[in-house]
Amino acid sequence: MKIENTLLRICFIPILYIGMMICSSSCTDENEKNDQNQPFKSVSVEVDKEKVLAEVVDGKYLSLSFETAENFSEAKLDIELNDGYELIFPTDINKADLANYPVLNFRAPDHRIVKYWFNIFSKAFPIVDETKIGVLGLPNSVTVQNSTKEVLVNFNKSLMDMSNVELHFDEGALMEGAEIMSDLVYDFTQDLTQDLIIELGGIDRPYKVRLNVATAMGDPKSYGFTNVTNNFVDTQKYPFVSVYTANSVVKVPVRNDAPETPWSWDVSPDRVPEYLAYIGDWSVNRPTETINNTLFAIATMDVKKAYASMKSNNQLQIAVKDAGGLITMSGKPIGENTMLYWNGQILSRINTGEAGWRAAVGFDEEGKVSFYNASIQDDKMIRMPNYESYPDNYLTTASDWDVISAACGHPWLVRNGHCMTRLEMYVNDATNWEIALGEAWNGTRARSFIGITYDNKVGCAVVADGMSTCQAAWVLEKLGWKDVFYVGGNYYMANDFIPTLCVNGQLVVGDMNQQAQYCVAIDAK
């Protein structure tokens, strides 16, 4: 039995050996044939001094796996070609843009074009599935550009608060082992670009989170505005300043069919909602008009470059020409009651309608502009939130407002992207009544506004004539102003007041000699 087994083994081994030789020879011939059928013997790619050998996935794809490489727009290629093949793209193998064009084009001996696409993986880009990233409560709001290491959040002004945007990463969004090291709640009100740090393999992999507010920013040209920035500033020196003007403004919702200062007692109760309809009460299909023979001027500056301040004096009387500032705008008419706090001094405690608190614009030591319901308490400014119902005691909701200057005004029509209704205006003014809607608010008067845009610019706007307060605010909101605050204008007690805007010492609209209780001045940092 042992002999039979031994003989069998002896006989089997040479047969197996011969079979292996035949298979080996056949497989080698087949591999060589396959190698000759593809354009290259090998492909290596170097990025950021890290060089890897590409793996063939199939007849169309190559795989590259990196540890730290990021800059795939300037890759170096090392390709060993098979006989008869020619690389025709990229044309510069020392500076190949694989970030945008991850493909190799070869010309075969029979003149066919053969393409191979790269599947590129790098631990420098730990985000692997953008569909599993979103703003909390809002799916499909995020896209990822790994080539630039950007997470792009598409802003929805009706559903998002840009001061409180929270990202959410579902399982599978990141490479295995990756860990988020950053706070995922972002405030974009000062800068539309924020940091995101993801750790992988013991190394921080930084991304930028950018809020895309394009859909919230209307095109000024579509409403009749012209960019006239070059007429007022050197755009190379001040690329962060913009000036627009319009003599005709199109697609503006019509004013209420009412006097310039309508009162509820003028009509029957059932007509009051229409008679006193405010910007937030207007329907989307409200009739529109073209407003001709006016001058609507807007000047903006990036908040990161702007230092905004209030210019005044103890006499509450300053001319626009004396206020300084790269962008300068008149404030309240002289004689109109308004709570005024200037350089830490209380110049006036009295508002129209004897309102103890009211919406206000404030300026802090860093030159930032902010808006709150506000009052004066113990000789300093205090601020309150927006109210959904009239407060029994506003002081219980008040906190210190860290500003060096502030002025009350009415109305504050657009608040953090929300267009205020008539009733909302009432409960956010101490009068809790129609005085909160402003002076001559439905008339075609000259007016001035200050505000902040979704793309983080501080803006001043003056309309010379022909628009109601709500109409002008509606236009500004459509142009991307998330806050629109009425500063001052002419009305029955100040018919001769001319709201004025100048840029770089040049008049845009109004009268440089116009005097006001204060002026707004915005300088470049």
Beta strands, then each sheet from edge to edge (+ up, - down):
strand 1: 40-47
strand 2: 50-53
strand 3: 55-56
strand 4: 61-66
strand 5: 76-81
strand 6: 86-89
strand 7: 103-107
strand 8: 113-122
strand 9: 133-135
strand 10: 142-145
strand 11: 150-154
strand 12: 165-169
strand 13: 179-180
strand 14: 185-186
strand 15: 193-200
strand 16: 203-212
strand 17: 226-227
strand 18: 241-246
strand 19: 249-253
strand 20: 288-291
strand 21: 296-302
strand 22: 306-311
strand 23: 318-319
strand 24: 327-330
strand 25: 340-342
strand 26: 345-348
strand 27: 358-363
strand 28: 369-377
strand 29: 380-384
strand 30: 399-400
strand 31: 405-408
strand 32: 412-415
strand 33: 418-419
strand 34: 445-453
strand 35: 457-467
strand 36: 481-489
strand 37: 501-503
strand 38: 506-509
strand 39: 515-516
strand 40: 519-524
sheet 1: 2+ 1- 5+
sheet 2: 3+ 4- 8- 7+ 6-
sheet 3: 9+ 12- 14+
sheet 4: 10+ 11- 16- 15+ 13-
sheet 5: 17+ 18- 21+ 35- 34+ 36- 32+ 33-
sheet 6: 19+ 20-
sheet 7: 22+ 40- 24+ 37- 38+
sheet 8: 23+ 39-
sheet 9: 26+ 25- 31+ 27- 28+ 29- 30+
end
